[in-house]
């Protein structure tokens, strides 16, 4: 889970919009959605890290504990899918603006 924290750094890029093109209001929703889903991924990664430290492996873990990890990972996968959809949406917006400007 420690390696998933790059999602936090990735989302920071869109939270701060250091490039002028990124500050376009048409992209605000895309960036907010990326921030939201990757904040969720970051939190879920911490959940698994804390869970791993809480399990006493000398005893058989409860079924609910074993069940929660794949559910969290599946949600993280869905977050990646949503993030990619937002990137594609943003690229479509940028390409459309570029095409509109080229037509002028």
N, C-alpha and C positions, 0 to 999 in steps of 0.2 A: 504494500500500500504506500510505502514511502515514495515510490517512483511515480505514483499518480499525482503527487503534489505539483508537478509541472503544469497541471490544469490551472492552478492558482496563478502562476506566472503568465500563462497564456491569457487568462481572463483579464489580468491587469493591463495588458496591451490595449484592450478594448475599453476598459474603464477610464483610461487616461487620454486616449486619442491624441497621441503626440504629433501625428501627421494631419495636415490641414484637411485632406480628403476625408479623413475619418470623422471629422466634426460635423459633417453634413447631417442636418436634422432627419433626413430620410433614412439614415442608418441607426439612429438612436435606439429604436426598438430591437434591432438585431443585436446591438452591443449589450443592451440590458438583458436580453434573453441568454446570451453567452455567459454573462456575469452570473445570472441566476443559476443556470444548470451546472456551471463549474464550481460555484460556491457549494452547491448541493453535493457534487462529487467530492470536493475537498472534505466536507463534513462527514460523508459516508466513509471515506478512507480513514479518518480519525476514529470513527466508530469501530471499524475492524481492528485497527491498531490497539485500541483500548480493550476490545473484546479478547484479542489474542493474549494480552497481558493479564486478563482476569481469569482465564480458564486454567483450572488445575488439571493438567494432563495426566496426573497420576490416578485420577478418577475418570470414569467415563462421563464425558460432557452430556448435558441434557440435550434431548432431541431439538428443542427450540433453538438452542445455541448453534447446533449444526445446520439447521434450516436457514437461519438468518443470513449467513455469509453468502450463499448463492443468490439470495434475494437482493442483497445489497449490490453485489457485482452485476446482476442483471440491470438494476436501476442505473448503475454507473455506465453500463453499455448504452442504455437508452439516452442518457445524458450526452454521450459522445455523438449519437445519431442526431439528436436535437441540435447540438452545437454545429455539426457539419451542415445541417439544413440551414442554419442561420448564416453561416459563411457563404453558402451557395446563394442564399437570398441577397446578401449584401453584394456579392459579385454581380448578380443580375442587375441590381440597382445601379451599381457603378458603371457597368457596361452600357446600360440604357442611357445614363447621363452622358457618357462619352459619345455614344452614337448620336444623341440629340445635339451635342455641341459640334460634332463633326458635320452635321447637316446644315449648320448655320453658315 
